[in-house]
Every structure is written in structure tokens, then in C-alpha cells.
Amino acid sequence: MRLDIFRRAENDGKYSYLAVPEGKYIPHEAENADWEAAARSVDVDDNQHALSQYHIEEPLEQISAKGYAITSVNKS
């Protein structure tokens, strides 16, 4: 699967990341934040359990469940 990655600034120079399937919009429940594009068309293997550079765990499971994947609040 190919994903587009967005980010938003948090405290202490850290970022939260949000991943959506390539070409899809940020879902309504997440669009109220100031997301900016971080990476486009990122290839993700169907067996990949994390996007560690974005602190996103189980990205494909999250996308299946809610249409997007987001940084774990414990890792951002």
C-alpha cells in the first residue's frame, strides 16, 4: 500500500504523524489540526507492523479500522 504522511508540531520540537492511503483526504475527525505534508507515496509492505520513523504502530490495521493511522500518544 502507498501512503501519504502528514505531520503537525507538538511540544519540544516533536511531531505527530498521520498516514492516509495515497491520494485520500485527511478524515473529518482529524482535519481540525494543522497538518502539513511530510511525505507522499510512501510504500508500505502489507506485513509491516510499524512506520518507526513516524512513530506509527500497526499502520495498516489502523487504516482498516478508521481510514487513517496516527502516531501513538506514547511515542510522539
NORFEN-V160421 format. One line per field, one symbol per residue. burial: + if it has 24 or more other ideal C-beta (glycine too) atoms within 12 Angstrom, else -. Layout:
burial->???
This chain:
burial->+-++++++------+++++++----+---+----+--++--+-+------+--+++--++-++----++++-----
